[in-house]
Structure formats: C-alpha cells, structure tokens
Amino acid sequence: MVDPKDNFIYPRASYQGHFEPGNLVFNANLQEFAQRVNYICNLETAGKISSNDAYVQIKDLWKTLKQSSKELGISKKSPPDEPTT
C-alpha cells in the first residue's frame, strides 16, 4: 500500500493522452523531470546550491529526458513558426 505522505511529496497525475506504452513511460519520465526541476529550483532559491550548479543539473536532466524521448520513439512535433520582428 502506498503511504499517503508519498502521494503528497511525490504527486503523480494520471495519464490523459492516447494510450501507448511508450507514451505512458514518457509521461512518467516527464513527471519525474518536473519534480526534480522543482527540487533543484527550491534548493537554489534557498541558497543551498549555486545558480550554476542548478543550471548544470537541470541541463543534465533535460538531456536524460530528451534521450528517453528518442529511445521510446516519441514523435517530435516542431513548434509553429514564430514571427520574426
């Protein structure tokens, strides 16, 4: 049985998209990424780690998430063209 404290500390939202095993795994990876970024930002805000350390850690997490996306074959949609000014 899951401890209620774990649900509070590590909240997980249920997957709402088209069900495919890769999408489900990527969704879990994305939620973990968001949770870790939140912790890193809080540590940096509290002065426990430097801004540079936070940047490096988040960059590493992003690379891991990006690699996960590639390995799972998640289709990459290009963002719409942004107008240039």
N, CA, C and O atoms as a GROMACS GRO file, in nm:
protein
  340
    1MET      N    1   0.084  -0.118   0.000
    1MET     CA    2   0.000   0.000   0.000
    1MET      C    3   0.088   0.124   0.000
    1MET      O    4   0.193   0.127   0.064
    2VAL      N    5   0.046   0.226  -0.071
    2VAL     CA    6   0.123   0.350  -0.084
    2VAL      C    7   0.097   0.438   0.038
    2VAL      O    8  -0.017   0.461   0.078
    3ASP      N    9   0.205   0.487   0.094
    3ASP     CA   10   0.196   0.577   0.208
    3ASP      C   11   0.137   0.711   0.163
    3ASP      O   12   0.182   0.765   0.062
    4PRO      N   13   0.039   0.765   0.233
    4PRO     CA   14  -0.020   0.895   0.194
    4PRO      C   15   0.082   1.007   0.185
    4PRO      O   16   0.066   1.100   0.106
    5LYS      N   17   0.189   0.999   0.268
    5LYS     CA   18   0.293   1.102   0.260
    5LYS      C   19   0.361   1.101   0.124
    5LYS      O   20   0.396   1.206   0.071
    6ASP      N   21   0.380   0.981   0.068
    6ASP     CA   22   0.443   0.971  -0.063
    6ASP      C   23   0.358   1.038  -0.170
    6ASP      O   24   0.410   1.103  -0.260
    7ASN      N   25   0.227   1.022  -0.161
    7ASN     CA   26   0.138   1.088  -0.257
    7ASN      C   27   0.146   1.239  -0.245
    7ASN      O   28   0.132   1.311  -0.344
    8PHE      N   29   0.167   1.288  -0.123
    8PHE     CA   30   0.177   1.432  -0.102
    8PHE      C   31   0.312   1.484  -0.152
    8PHE      O   32   0.318   1.586  -0.221
    9ILE      N   33   0.418   1.414  -0.117
    9ILE     CA   34   0.553   1.460  -0.152
    9ILE      C   35   0.584   1.436  -0.299
    9ILE      O   36   0.649   1.520  -0.362
   10TYR      N   37   0.540   1.324  -0.353
   10TYR     CA   38   0.566   1.289  -0.491
   10TYR      C   39   0.435   1.272  -0.568
   10TYR      O   40   0.398   1.160  -0.604
   11PRO      N   41   0.364   1.380  -0.592
   11PRO     CA   42   0.234   1.367  -0.660
   11PRO      C   43   0.251   1.317  -0.803
   11PRO      O   44   0.346   1.354  -0.872
   12ARG      N   45   0.159   1.233  -0.845
   12ARG     CA   46   0.158   1.181  -0.981
   12ARG      C   47   0.020   1.204  -1.040
   12ARG      O   48  -0.081   1.171  -0.978
   13ALA      N   49   0.017   1.259  -1.158
   13ALA     CA   50  -0.111   1.278  -1.227
   13ALA      C   51  -0.131   1.159  -1.320
   13ALA      O   52  -0.035   1.105  -1.375
   14SER      N   53  -0.254   1.119  -1.337
   14SER     CA   54  -0.281   1.007  -1.427
   14SER      C   55  -0.263   1.053  -1.572
   14SER      O   56  -0.283   1.170  -1.604
   15TYR      N   57  -0.226   0.960  -1.657
   15TYR     CA   58  -0.201   0.990  -1.797
   15TYR      C   59  -0.333   1.013  -1.869
   15TYR      O   60  -0.426   0.934  -1.854
   16GLN      N   61  -0.343   1.121  -1.947
   16GLN     CA   62  -0.466   1.158  -2.014
   16GLN      C   63  -0.461   1.143  -2.166
   16GLN      O   64  -0.563   1.164  -2.232
   17GLY      N   65  -0.347   1.109  -2.221
   17GLY     CA   66  -0.332   1.105  -2.367
   17GLY      C   67  -0.370   0.971  -2.427
   17GLY      O   68  -0.425   0.883  -2.360
   18HIS      N   69  -0.340   0.959  -2.557
   18HIS     CA   70  -0.364   0.835  -2.630
   18HIS      C   71  -0.275   0.727  -2.572
   18HIS      O   72  -0.154   0.744  -2.560
   19PHE      N   73  -0.337   0.613  -2.533
   19PHE     CA   74  -0.259   0.510  -2.466
   19PHE      C   75  -0.171   0.434  -2.563
   19PHE      O   76  -0.218   0.370  -2.657
   20GLU      N   77  -0.042   0.443  -2.537
   20GLU     CA   78   0.061   0.362  -2.599
   20GLU      C   79   0.166   0.342  -2.490
   20GLU      O   80   0.192   0.435  -2.414
   21PRO      N   81   0.224   0.226  -2.482
   21PRO     CA   82   0.322   0.202  -2.374
   21PRO      C   83   0.433   0.308  -2.370
   21PRO      O   84   0.471   0.353  -2.261
   22GLY      N   85   0.485   0.348  -2.485
   22GLY     CA   86   0.591   0.449  -2.488
   22GLY      C   87   0.546   0.583  -2.434
   22GLY      O   88   0.620   0.651  -2.363
   23ASN      N   89   0.422   0.620  -2.468
   23ASN     CA   90   0.368   0.747  -2.419
   23ASN      C   91   0.352   0.745  -2.267
   23ASN      O   92   0.378   0.844  -2.199
   24LEU      N   93   0.308   0.632  -2.216
   24LEU     CA   94   0.287   0.617  -2.072
   24LEU      C   95   0.420   0.627  -1.998
   24LEU      O   96   0.430   0.694  -1.895
   25VAL      N   97   0.522   0.561  -2.049
   25VAL     CA   98   0.655   0.566  -1.986
   25VAL      C   99   0.712   0.707  -1.995
   25VAL      O  100   0.768   0.757  -1.898
   26PHE      N  101   0.696   0.770  -2.111
   26PHE     CA  102   0.749   0.906  -2.125
   26PHE      C  103   0.678   1.002  -2.031
   26PHE      O  104   0.740   1.091  -1.975
   27ASN      N  105   0.547   0.984  -2.014
   27ASN     CA  106   0.471   1.068  -1.922
   27ASN      C  107   0.527   1.056  -1.780
   27ASN      O  108   0.542   1.156  -1.710
   28ALA      N  109   0.558   0.934  -1.738
   28ALA     CA  110   0.617   0.913  -1.605
   28ALA      C  111   0.754   0.981  -1.597
   28ALA      O  112   0.787   1.044  -1.496
   29ASN      N  113   0.834   0.969  -1.703
   29ASN     CA  114   0.965   1.034  -1.707
   29ASN      C  115   0.951   1.186  -1.702
   29ASN      O  116   1.029   1.254  -1.635
   30LEU      N  117   0.851   1.238  -1.771
   30LEU     CA  118   0.828   1.382  -1.773
   30LEU      C  119   0.786   1.433  -1.636
   30LEU      O  120   0.830   1.539  -1.593
   31GLN      N  121   0.702   1.357  -1.567
   31GLN     CA  122   0.661   1.398  -1.432
   31GLN      C  123   0.779   1.395  -1.335
   31GLN      O  124   0.792   1.482  -1.249
   32GLU      N  125   0.864   1.295  -1.350
   32GLU     CA  126   0.983   1.287  -1.264
   32GLU      C  127   1.076   1.404  -1.294
   32GLU      O  128   1.134   1.463  -1.202
   33PHE      N  129   1.091   1.438  -1.422
   33PHE     CA  130   1.173   1.553  -1.461
   33PHE      C  131   1.121   1.680  -1.394
   33PHE      O  132   1.198   1.757  -1.336
   34ALA      N  133   0.991   1.701  -1.402
   34ALA     CA  134   0.931   1.821  -1.344
   34ALA      C  135   0.951   1.826  -1.193
   34ALA      O  136   0.979   1.932  -1.137
   35GLN      N  137   0.936   1.713  -1.128
   35GLN     CA  138   0.955   1.706  -0.983
   35GLN      C  139   1.098   1.739  -0.945
   35GLN      O  140   1.122   1.814  -0.850
   36ARG      N  141   1.193   1.684  -1.017
   36ARG     CA  142   1.334   1.709  -0.986
   36ARG      C  143   1.373   1.854  -1.013
   36ARG      O  144   1.448   1.914  -0.937
   37VAL      N  145   1.321   1.911  -1.123
   37VAL     CA  146   1.348   2.052  -1.152
   37VAL      C  147   1.293   2.138  -1.038
   37VAL      O  148   1.356   2.235  -0.997
   38ASN      N  149   1.176   2.104  -0.990
   38ASN     CA  150   1.117   2.177  -0.878
   38ASN      C  151   1.209   2.173  -0.756
   38ASN      O  152   1.233   2.276  -0.693
   39TYR      N  153   1.260   2.055  -0.722
   39TYR     CA  154   1.351   2.044  -0.608
   39TYR      C  155   1.477   2.127  -0.630
   39TYR      O  156   1.522   2.198  -0.539
   40ILE      N  157   1.534   2.118  -0.748
   40ILE     CA  158   1.657   2.193  -0.777
   40ILE      C  159   1.632   2.343  -0.765
   40ILE      O  160   1.714   2.415  -0.708
   41CYS      N  161   1.521   2.389  -0.820
   41CYS     CA  162   1.488   2.532  -0.811
   41CYS      C  163   1.470   2.575  -0.665
   41CYS      O  164   1.515   2.683  -0.626
   42ASN      N  165   1.406   2.491  -0.586
   42ASN     CA  166   1.388   2.524  -0.445
   42ASN      C  167   1.522   2.528  -0.371
   42ASN      O  168   1.543   2.616  -0.287
   43LEU      N  169   1.611   2.434  -0.401
   43LEU     CA  170   1.743   2.436  -0.338
   43LEU      C  171   1.822   2.561  -0.377
   43LEU      O  172   1.890   2.620  -0.294
   44GLU      N  173   1.811   2.601  -0.502
   44GLU     CA  174   1.881   2.720  -0.548
   44GLU      C  175   1.822   2.846  -0.484
   44GLU      O  176   1.896   2.935  -0.442
   45THR      N  177   1.690   2.851  -0.476
   45THR     CA  178   1.624   2.966  -0.414
   45THR      C  179   1.661   2.978  -0.266
   45THR      O  180   1.676   3.089  -0.214
   46ALA      N  181   1.675   2.865  -0.199
   46ALA     CA  182   1.709   2.865  -0.056
   46ALA      C  183   1.859   2.887  -0.033
   46ALA      O  184   1.903   2.897   0.081
   47GLY      N  185   1.936   2.895  -0.141
   47GLY     CA  186   2.079   2.920  -0.126
   47GLY      C  187   2.160   2.796  -0.094
   47GLY      O  188   2.276   2.806  -0.055
   48LYS      N  189   2.102   2.679  -0.111
   48LYS     CA  190   2.173   2.554  -0.080
   48LYS      C  191   2.266   2.511  -0.193
   48LYS      O  192   2.366   2.444  -0.169
   49ILE      N  193   2.233   2.551  -0.315
   49ILE     CA  194   2.320   2.525  -0.431
   49ILE      C  195   2.330   2.654  -0.512
   49ILE      O  196   2.243   2.740  -0.503
   50SER      N  197   2.436   2.666  -0.589
   50SER     CA  198   2.454   2.787  -0.669
   50SER      C  199   2.366   2.782  -0.794
   50SER      O  200   2.317   2.677  -0.834
   51SER      N  201   2.348   2.898  -0.854
   51SER     CA  202   2.270   2.905  -0.978
   51SER      C  203   2.334   2.823  -1.087
   51SER      O  204   2.265   2.758  -1.165
   52ASN      N  205   2.467   2.825  -1.093
   52ASN     CA  206   2.538   2.748  -1.194
   52ASN      C  207   2.517   2.598  -1.174
   52ASN      O  208   2.495   2.525  -1.271
   53ASP      N  209   2.525   2.552  -1.048
   53ASP     CA  210   2.501   2.410  -1.019
   53ASP      C  211   2.358   2.371  -1.058
   53ASP      O  212   2.336   2.264  -1.115
   54ALA      N  213   2.262   2.457  -1.027
   54ALA     CA  214   2.123   2.430  -1.062
   54ALA      C  215   2.108   2.418  -1.214
   54ALA      O  216   2.041   2.328  -1.264
   55TYR      N  217   2.171   2.511  -1.285
   55TYR     CA  218   2.165   2.509  -1.431
   55TYR      C  219   2.221   2.379  -1.487
   55TYR      O  220   2.161   2.316  -1.574
   56VAL      N  221   2.338   2.340  -1.437
   56VAL     CA  222   2.403   2.218  -1.486
   56VAL      C  223   2.317   2.095  -1.457
   56VAL      O  224   2.301   2.009  -1.543
   57GLN      N  225   2.261   2.088  -1.337
   57GLN     CA  226   2.178   1.973  -1.301
   57GLN      C  227   2.052   1.967  -1.388
   57GLN      O  228   2.014   1.859  -1.434
   58ILE      N  229   1.988   2.081  -1.410
   58ILE     CA  230   1.867   2.083  -1.493
   58ILE      C  231   1.901   2.049  -1.637
   58ILE      O  232   1.825   1.979  -1.704
   59LYS      N  233   2.014   2.098  -1.685
   59LYS     CA  234   2.057   2.066  -1.821
   59LYS      C  235   2.079   1.915  -1.836
   59LYS      O  236   2.041   1.857  -1.938
   60ASP      N  237   2.142   1.852  -1.736
   60ASP     CA  238   2.162   1.707  -1.740
   60ASP      C  239   2.030   1.632  -1.738
   60ASP      O  240   2.012   1.534  -1.810
   61LEU      N  241   1.936   1.679  -1.656
   61LEU     CA  242   1.804   1.616  -1.652
   61LEU      C  243   1.734   1.628  -1.788
   61LEU      O  244   1.669   1.534  -1.834
   62TRP      N  245   1.748   1.745  -1.851
   62TRP     CA  246   1.687   1.766  -1.982
   62TRP      C  247   1.745   1.671  -2.085
   62TRP      O  248   1.672   1.614  -2.166
   63LYS      N  249   1.877   1.653  -2.083
   63LYS     CA  250   1.941   1.561  -2.177
   63LYS      C  251   1.890   1.419  -2.155
   63LYS      O  252   1.866   1.346  -2.252
   64THR      N  253   1.872   1.380  -2.029
   64THR     CA  254   1.820   1.247  -1.998
   64THR      C  255   1.677   1.233  -2.051
   64THR      O  256   1.642   1.130  -2.109
   65LEU      N  257   1.595   1.334  -2.031
   65LEU     CA  258   1.457   1.330  -2.079
   65LEU      C  259   1.453   1.324  -2.232
   65LEU      O  260   1.373   1.250  -2.289
   66LYS      N  261   1.537   1.401  -2.296
   66LYS     CA  262   1.544   1.402  -2.442
   66LYS      C  263   1.586   1.265  -2.495
   66LYS      O  264   1.530   1.216  -2.593
   67GLN      N  265   1.685   1.204  -2.430
   67GLN     CA  266   1.730   1.070  -2.470
   67GLN      C  267   1.618   0.969  -2.451
   67GLN      O  268   1.599   0.881  -2.535
   68SER      N  269   1.545   0.981  -2.343
   68SER     CA  270   1.431   0.893  -2.317
   68SER      C  271   1.328   0.905  -2.429
   68SER      O  272   1.273   0.805  -2.475
   69SER      N  273   1.303   1.026  -2.472
   69SER     CA  274   1.208   1.050  -2.581
   69SER      C  275   1.253   0.981  -2.709
   69SER      O  276   1.173   0.919  -2.779
   70LYS      N  277   1.382   0.991  -2.739
   70LYS     CA  278   1.435   0.927  -2.859
   70LYS      C  279   1.425   0.775  -2.849
   70LYS      O  280   1.384   0.708  -2.944
   71GLU      N  281   1.463   0.720  -2.734
   71GLU     CA  282   1.462   0.575  -2.717
   71GLU      C  283   1.321   0.518  -2.723
   71GLU      O  284   1.301   0.406  -2.770
   72LEU      N  285   1.223   0.595  -2.675
   72LEU     CA  286   1.085   0.548  -2.675
   72LEU      C  287   1.015   0.573  -2.809
   72LEU      O  288   0.903   0.526  -2.830
   73GLY      N  289   1.080   0.646  -2.898
   73GLY     CA  290   1.022   0.673  -3.028
   73GLY      C  291   0.906   0.770  -3.024
   73GLY      O  292   0.815   0.764  -3.106
   74ILE      N  293   0.909   0.860  -2.927
   74ILE     CA  294   0.804   0.961  -2.918
   74ILE      C  295   0.823   1.058  -3.035
   74ILE      O  296   0.932   1.111  -3.056
   75SER      N  297   0.716   1.079  -3.109
   75SER     CA  298   0.727   1.167  -3.226
   75SER      C  299   0.755   1.309  -3.181
   75SER      O  300   0.699   1.359  -3.083
   76LYS      N  301   0.842   1.372  -3.254
   76LYS     CA  302   0.881   1.508  -3.222
   76LYS      C  303   0.807   1.602  -3.316
   76LYS      O  304   0.830   1.601  -3.436
   77LYS      N  305   0.720   1.682  -3.260
   77LYS     CA  306   0.648   1.780  -3.340
   77LYS      C  307   0.724   1.912  -3.332
   77LYS      O  308   0.763   1.956  -3.224
   78SER      N  309   0.743   1.972  -3.445
   78SER     CA  310   0.813   2.100  -3.444
   78SER      C  311   0.715   2.209  -3.401
   78SER      O  312   0.598   2.206  -3.439
   79PRO      N  313   0.763   2.304  -3.323
   79PRO     CA  314   0.674   2.413  -3.279
   79PRO      C  315   0.638   2.500  -3.399
   79PRO      O  316   0.713   2.506  -3.496
   80PRO      N  317   0.525   2.566  -3.391
   80PRO     CA  318   0.487   2.653  -3.502
   80PRO      C  319   0.591   2.764  -3.521
   80PRO      O  320   0.657   2.806  -3.426
   81ASP      N  321   0.602   2.808  -3.643
   81ASP     CA  322   0.698   2.915  -3.673
   81ASP      C  323   0.660   3.040  -3.593
   81ASP      O  324   0.544   3.082  -3.591
   82GLU      N  325   0.760   3.096  -3.530
   82GLU     CA  326   0.736   3.219  -3.456
   82GLU      C  327   0.765   3.337  -3.548
   82GLU      O  328   0.863   3.335  -3.623
   83PRO      N  329   0.681   3.438  -3.540
   83PRO     CA  330   0.705   3.553  -3.626
   83PRO      C  331   0.833   3.624  -3.587
   83PRO      O  332   0.864   3.637  -3.468
   84THR      N  333   0.905   3.669  -3.684
   84THR     CA  334   1.028   3.743  -3.656
   84THR      C  335   0.996   3.892  -3.658
   84THR      O  336   0.915   3.938  -3.739
   85THR      N  337   1.059   3.964  -3.569
   85THR     CA  338   1.033   4.108  -3.564
   85THR      C  339   1.152   4.186  -3.605
   85THR      O  340   1.148   4.309  -3.606
   0.00000   0.00000   0.00000
